[in-house]
Amino acid sequence: MIKRIGVLTSGGDAPGMNAAIRAVVRAGIDFGLEVYAIYNGYLGMYEGDIERMYRKSVSDKLRLGGTFLGTARLPEFDQEEVRLKAIENLKHFDIDGIVCIGGDGTYHGAMALAEMGVPTVGIPGTIDNDIRGTDYTIGFDTALNTAVECVDKLRDTSTSHHRCSIIEVMGRNCGDLALWTAIAVGAEYVITAETGYKPDELIDSICKAAKTKTHAIIIVAEKLVDINELAKKVTDETPFEARTSVLGHIQRGGKPSARDRVIASEMGYKAVEALVNGEIGTCVCIKNDKIITTPIKEALEGVNDLEEKYRVFRIINK
């Protein structure tokens, strides 16, 4: 029977993580559990950086971006001896269940702990939306809105100076953020790992835009192409002068959107409920607007299917 649980955030921070932590703490207390903070992710578990939390511990945390528990990457966590030491620290505090909030790497760590007998439940917290088992991850909506707001502002300058703005957003291995941003801002072209990149098609799209508009927008998922070389190509082969912008980590920051706060709160409660019900190695997902749990392994499997949204993009933005 679960009596004490720990909660950690790992990997890249995402807006809404604090809302999820808050929900875990308050739901845990409501279930009659003691709840412990594990600071700085798996590194804190390994180093024993753990302390008990109370309702007051999470007061006024709902609206804050980032994660007040801190986060760190610990590649060595894939080594059994490192995990054994981390588990010893959990035993020292009599912690018998863990909620792990994060993305792909966090989930693999949670699976490894579960295989060693530690009850674990994952909550998807990543702006990339790259956990295939869930329709949305915590932080994606906020990051999307941040990207859209930035592109809208860049469009004003592009229009004034008759330019093409080439904007790099995060999500190298998952094109959701790039494609959703491209649809939301009316971009002429989008480059993601899933949709690919055809230079001639891109140039044709920009030249068509030049006939009816005084600006053009290209959205690129990070590190897929050299955007400076692309800017030179666009400048040389289209009527527009191209300029580049890299949004970078600004997309991770800021207060979480209302949607992220609500999803995070629901997922936090569901994670505690899952532990209380004896689930091990599962994660919380949102599918068709319903909060469910599924084995972590299944949630990580599959491919990112953007075909339907990409079809919509091609039709309405050509």
PyMOL commands that set and color helices and strands:
alter all, ss='L'
color gray80, all
select helices_A, chain A and resi 17-30+41-47+55-58+75-78+80-92+104-115+140-161+176-185+199-210+227-237+248-252+258-276+296-300+307-317
alter helices_A, ss='H'
color red, helices_A
select strands_A, chain A and resi 4-9+34-38+50-53+97-102+120-124+163-169+189-191+216-221+241-246+282-287+290-295
alter strands_A, ss='S'
color yellow, strands_A
deselect
rebuild
show_as cartoon
